[in-house]
Amino acid sequence: MAAQLALKRFLVKVYGAQANSWAMNDKVFDVTYQLLEESSKCSDIMDLVPRPYAPG
């Protein structure tokens, strides 16, 4: 039950109050996990892109 509450709190922060009406179950957890995993991959790849240098 505590894990479901934590998941709901996280999703409310990401998606707003509409997430309060969502059922928290294993499928929602799995999809949220995939979302975070894929997001992490994008961040890792973006770290390889050269950053612009500051002028001067």
PyMOL commands that set and color helices and strands:
alter all, ss='L'
color gray80, all
select helices_A, chain A and resi 2-15+17-21+26-46
alter helices_A, ss='H'
color red, helices_A
deselect
rebuild
show_as cartoon
